[in-house]
């Protein structure tokens, strides 16, 4: 790992661990999921010290947050699931970030299973990039839980062989799909 990447990764991880406990990193209030579906738009400026949750359903095996600088906008959809399928919500949301420099941090059982840690810095952008993120939580196990696609390469830390530069990453079920 190059020194600059190591420093950026170490700084991001230290910042997340020092400032945010996993429970507070996903502090968005879970939806009640009573009909009808809840939809809303969000927009703002990211904070280098306060994570912005992009997948925050506490029942999901994965939670994710952005920490860094840049602007974001998103459309969040929480839809009730019938009790016969599952208790809780299905989430299908899309976000875009512009001028993003920072990290995508994941938490939860999937992070521990796949990477041995929660929180875990999954991706890090050290140069400003524009990216789209799609998140899903529901009863379709083959649907991607998290998709990250950027216009510039970012560092992905989730492979046993070490960090690689990528522009597209998907987490599908318990599998990581990396496309360089």
Protein Blocks (a to p, Z undefined) as FASTA:
>chain_A
ZZklmmmmmmmmmmmmmmpcfklmmmcccdekiacdddddddddddfkbccdfblcfkbc
bdcddededddddddddddddfklogcjddddddddehiacddddedjklmmmnopacdd
fbdcfbdcdddddddddjbfkbcfbdcddfbdcddfkbfnbpcddfbdcdehjbccddZZ
